[in-house]
Amino acid sequence: MGRINVLDKHVAELIAAGEVVERPSSVIKELVENSIDSGAKAITVEIQNGGISMMRVTDNGCGIMRDDVRNAFLRHATSKVRAQTDLDAISTLGFRGEALASIAAVAKVELLTRSGEEDIGTHYVIEGCDEVLLEDAGCPNGTTFVVRELFYNVPARMKFLKKNVSEGNAVAAVVEKAALSHSEVAFTFIRDGRQALVTSGDGNLRNCIYSVLGREFTNASVKVDYELNGIKVSGYVTKPQIAKSTRSLQNFFINGRFVKSRTAMAALEEGCKGMVMVGKFPGCVLNIDLSYEAVDVNVHPAKIEVRFVNEKPIFEAVYYAVKSALTKGDTVKEFKVEAKKLTENLIDRSVVQKPFTMSQYTVEKIEKQPIIRPSQKEFVDRKAVKNYNSMLGEIAQDRESCKKPAGINSALTLNDPGEFEDVSLPSFTKKLIGKIREEKDLEMPGASALYGSVNAEEPKKTESTQTAEYTKNNDNAQITEKKENSAEDGDSIRPIIGTDGDKIRLVGEAFRTYIIIEKNDELVFVDKHALHERIIYEKLRCEQGKKFAQYLLEPTAVNLTHSQCTALIDNAEMMSQAGFEIEEFGSGTVLVRSAPSFIDAFDVAATVEEMADHILRNNKEIESEYTDWLYHNIACRSAVKGGDKSSPEELLRLYCQMQEDPRYRYCPHGRPTSMEISKYKIEKQFGRV
């Protein structure tokens, strides 16, 4: 070992600077935090070449007194901490007194500042901890820092910087986090001469989120406002349907400071559990306000990691805040249809020819001439009109029996074929088609489907209809049946009135899986399996599965491996809570004497075997995770399956239960149980509006 030397001050400054200044974004973070601590209401950040060439931060805060300018660049010099006791309750973003000294050690720094108590400002230049200039300057109240040529004197650090685009993105992320944490401050971010971000600074967090994260995040977010045990959680959390595959949209702030907290992250995801699909993560902008004594921010020089005196209250506050917000503020997922695909699927090109704004139906045996229905807005050439008149003359032997309505002759013999009277031909076309079938015995492809019967008068059909009436007594949903001889608007099942006053009608069921409900001016599609699964899961979770246990007529023997058998026996109490009574039978076999009533008898053995395998493979999980998985598994196996035949009463009962509890909007795996589409959007797809 060599001799022990005392490092030169300049070398010591460079080593210490490496803990605080890692890249341009580190510089921006420290300067912006100082601006916020100074009471600034407007902050402008400007960078060039990712911040490597130049960084400028301007604010309208309190400024720096001239006598304090030199001291501001000394290590461990700060105006925010005076005594040891101040470290126990840090209320400012900066407090260590290392930022300016570290920045000045590895860059060329220029300062322009004036406090409200001074008439003349100060211009100060320092390069590599060496003072270059100190002079008077004219400037407004506030402070401007200009940092140039970062790491100009540390080439080894320069090599580790990334491309200008990457460094610029990192700076943008820092500015965005600062804007989200302080919506009362107006931020402006200029990148290579282009304005990249502007916030209003009006104190409205939603407006700030719109400016930073965009319209999609803002429109799909739910407001959070909750307080528990002195901890206040406020902000916004995204609805489950726009969950992302990464946690990049999760933003947590402790007393206005952006932090990375595993406790808050776990609470957020636990609060969204059962609503967000597996492998997806919700986004949020959550401010957690608690006493300064309950959190320690003096963990790392970057001040992005914190420690809590007690993590449990933090977890509970975030969990219940998110849970209650999603329960109250979430809405049914909207059913979206692409207009292009809809058109391609609905048009039968063998019958309707483009452009389909002018309906053309080909009759091969009538000179292969299309029957054209003229309208005021469509152009029909002279040849088409001549052929049309010729066809009428050939097929109408008795012109009196096929006499055209008034206005037809004049419409078809105008000198200007583009000028037609406002005539309507559906009834005449019906008679025409009827005449063709009667005299020529010809078939019109698609005509019957389009126009129906050709007879002028058809007997009215009456059918027995079934009316389902929904009433609610003592929180118990009941559906009663009533038969009537008259139908209402041709409905097979007449509308009912829900508990919230909505007019509800069961349209039917698609593919024996999706319930179709007409609710006021909307169509609602419900996945009956996913919905029933969620209903069973909530009953098991809230009321404990033991309540639904029933003894089997004959115990079911399940053959397992020795390790699986041991895992089940060791967790017998947990299995009992889920409704299973299990006892060891020897040689790797267990006897199941009771099981939840939801499960069919022939599914008991497979369910128990699957549970044993899950417990064995996840032996590091806590017991609540086991129990939750058990409830998921039982609910999935017990729920009505897609393809099962269900009566209209069962379908209505399922839908009414979904209306009563917002938790039923998602299945236990996070998939939506229902989607809706408005009448307006349907009519828009068909061109009615």
Secondary structure, 3 states (H helix, E strand, C coil): CCCCCCCCHHHHHHHHHHHHCCCHHHHHHHHHHHHHHCCCCEEEEEEEHHHCCEEEEEECCCCCCHHHHHHHCCCCCCCCCCCHHHHHCCCCCCCCCCHHHHHHHHCEEEEEEECCCCCCEEEEEEECCEEEEEEEECCCCEEEEEEECCCCCCHHHHCCCCCHHHHHHHHHHHHHHHHHHCCCCEEEEEECCEEEEECCCCCCHHHHHHHHHCHHHHHCEEEEEEEECCEEEEEEEECHHHCECCCCCEEEEECCEEECCHHHHHHHHHHCCCCCCCCCECCEEEEEECCHHHEECCCCCCCCCCEECCHHHHHHHHHHHHHHHHHHHCCCEECCCCHHHHHHHHCCCCCCCCCCCCCEECCCCCCCCCEECCCCCCCCCHHHHHHHHHHHHHHCCCCCCCCCCCCHHHHHCCCCCCCCCCCCCHHHHHHHHHHHHHHHCCCCCCHHHHHCCCCCCCCCCCCCEEEEEEEEECCEEEEEEEEECCCCCCCCEECEECCCCCEEEEEEEECCCEEEEEECCEEEEEEHHHHHHHHHHHHHHHHCHHHHEEEEEEEEEEECCHHHHHHHHHCHHHHHHCCCEEEEEECCEEEEEEEECCCCHHHHHHHHHHHHHHHHHCCCCCHHHHHHHHHHHHHHHHCCCCCCCCCHHHHHHHHHHHHHCHHHHECCCCCECEEEEEHHHHHHHCCCC
